[in-house]
Amino acid sequence: MTNDSPEEETRAPSLSGGGGGGGAGGRGVIRRNRADDNVTILTSSMDLHRAGRSRASSGTDPAPSITSSLDLSASSSLETSIQTRIFKIIVIGDSNVGKTCLTFRFTGGSFPDKTEATIGVDFREKAVEIEGETIKVQVWDTAGQERFRKSMVEHYYRNVHAVVFVYDVTKMASFRNLQTWIEECNGHRVSASVPRVLVGNKCDLVDQIQVPSNMALKFADAHNMLLFETSAKDPKECQNVNSIFMSLACRLKAQKSLLYRDVEREDGRVRLSQETETKSNCPC
Ligand SMILES: Nc1nc2c(ncn2[C@@H]2O[C@H](COP(=O)(O)OP(=O)(O)OP(=O)(O)O)[C@@H](O)[C@H]2O)c(=O)[nH]1
């Protein structure tokens, strides 16, 4: 998808039941996916684990247990729960651009009073409903500082379904460094079919903006990404922050059946395995 997609409009989405907040906000380059109209945000779980830091540093990839084969006792409630698809979205970019605040805003609907440099990775998850299907959007908030990320990088990119590149509109260096982040991503064999979006954060600091919208849009177009300019801090931008992740979720839902499993009963056990298939019946 490019920024010229006819399916996009230059106004903020209305998410039914989602996120609160309000106005259209944006700075003329916020993209809208029509499917957002069919989206309901059901629940959110903040800081799925801060504890993820310790899990992360031990090298455990939480992204799903459900992707690998699991043996579980069969029950109807279990079957219901295991049918929830999980979309893993990683958020990357320089330190201090606001990755944590953006993920916090999406999963919890608020701006954190205080943040510290992310060490390794934090995971947050939010259940959303898209066209009648409940989907878990699992957001990996990665460390921007090299010293806090180097041992974790492989885990960030493993089985990733979508990538959010973030820069700070008030820091030209963070925009220039995007090329390095893209190269890192490509270097970890992230398929070209994995959707990527570009986010310029901190648009509330209107007097300090260094990265012009047209420059960012050109870069986004050159890399086949949608561009969102927004603010994790400004409550009026809440829906625009939601739309970053929801547009990806809608697109992923349309693309393929991720983390779906064949439920096979073998010897009284339920076997889960990953299946990937192309679906064409989603109007997103
Ligand atoms: N004005 C303004 N400040 C923001 C915004 N988003 C984040 N900040 C501030 O920017 C600083 C860094 O935010 P974080 O979310 O921790 O940045 P990060 O990219 O996760 O940083 P690392 O964890 O080091 O990679 C904090 O002081 C936030 O309060 C925003 O939209 N507007």
The ligand as an SDF file (V2000), in Angstrom:
LIG
                    3D

 32 34  0  0  0  0  0  0  0  0999 V2000
    5.7610   16.6730   24.1480 N   0  0  0  0  0  0  0  0  0  0  0  0
    5.7430   15.3430   23.9750 C   0  0  0  0  0  0  0  0  0  0  0  0
    6.5700   14.5560   24.6750 N   0  0  0  0  0  0  0  0  0  0  0  0
    6.5310   13.2290   24.4760 C   0  0  0  0  0  0  0  0  0  0  0  0
    5.6270   12.6460   23.5370 C   0  0  0  0  0  0  0  0  0  0  0  0
    5.8390   11.3140   23.5580 N   0  0  0  0  0  0  0  0  0  0  0  0
    6.8000   11.0850   24.4420 C   0  0  0  0  0  0  0  0  0  0  0  0
    7.2330   12.2320   25.0080 N   0  0  0  0  0  0  0  0  0  0  0  0
    8.2870   12.3990   25.9860 C   0  0  0  0  0  0  0  0  0  0  0  0
    9.5050   11.9650   25.4080 O   0  0  0  0  0  0  0  0  0  0  0  0
   10.3040   11.3010   26.3640 C   0  0  0  0  0  0  0  0  0  0  0  0
   10.6890    9.9140   25.8650 C   0  0  0  0  0  0  0  0  0  0  0  0
    9.4980    9.1330   25.7370 O   0  0  0  0  0  0  0  0  0  0  0  0
    9.5790    7.5330   25.6890 P   0  0  0  0  0  0  0  0  0  0  0  0
    8.2360    7.0510   25.2930 O   0  0  0  0  0  0  0  0  0  0  0  0
   10.1390    6.9950   26.9490 O   0  0  0  0  0  0  0  0  0  0  0  0
   10.6550    7.3140   24.5300 O   0  0  0  0  0  0  0  0  0  0  0  0
   11.1990    5.9360   23.9340 P   0  0  0  0  0  0  0  0  0  0  0  0
   11.3020    6.1200   22.4670 O   0  0  0  0  0  0  0  0  0  0  0  0
   10.3750    4.8010   24.4090 O   0  0  0  0  0  0  0  0  0  0  0  0
   12.6770    5.8630   24.5440 O   0  0  0  0  0  0  0  0  0  0  0  0
   13.5950    4.5420   24.7930 P   0  0  0  0  0  0  0  0  0  0  0  0
   12.8580    3.6380   25.7440 O   0  0  0  0  0  0  0  0  0  0  0  0
   14.8670    5.0680   25.4020 O   0  0  0  0  0  0  0  0  0  0  0  0
   13.8400    3.9060   23.4690 O   0  0  0  0  0  0  0  0  0  0  0  0
    9.5050   11.2840   27.6600 C   0  0  0  0  0  0  0  0  0  0  0  0
    9.9460   12.3700   28.4580 O   0  0  0  0  0  0  0  0  0  0  0  0
    8.0690   11.5230   27.2140 C   0  0  0  0  0  0  0  0  0  0  0  0
    7.2980   12.1760   28.2010 O   0  0  0  0  0  0  0  0  0  0  0  0
    4.7390   13.5130   22.8140 C   0  0  0  0  0  0  0  0  0  0  0  0
    3.9150   13.1000   21.9760 O   0  0  0  0  0  0  0  0  0  0  0  0
    4.8430   14.8470   23.0700 N   0  0  0  0  0  0  0  0  0  0  0  0
  1  2  1  0
  2  3  2  0
  2 32  1  0
  3  4  1  0
  4  5  2  0
  4  8  1  0
  5  6  1  0
  5 30  1  0
  6  7  2  0
  7  8  1  0
  8  9  1  0
  9 10  1  0
  9 28  1  0
 10 11  1  0
 11 12  1  0
 11 26  1  0
 12 13  1  0
 13 14  1  0
 14 15  2  0
 14 16  1  0
 14 17  1  0
 17 18  1  0
 18 19  2  0
 18 20  1  0
 18 21  1  0
 21 22  1  0
 22 23  2  0
 22 24  1  0
 22 25  1  0
 26 27  1  0
 26 28  1  0
 28 29  1  0
 30 31  2  0
 30 32  1  0
M  END
$$$$
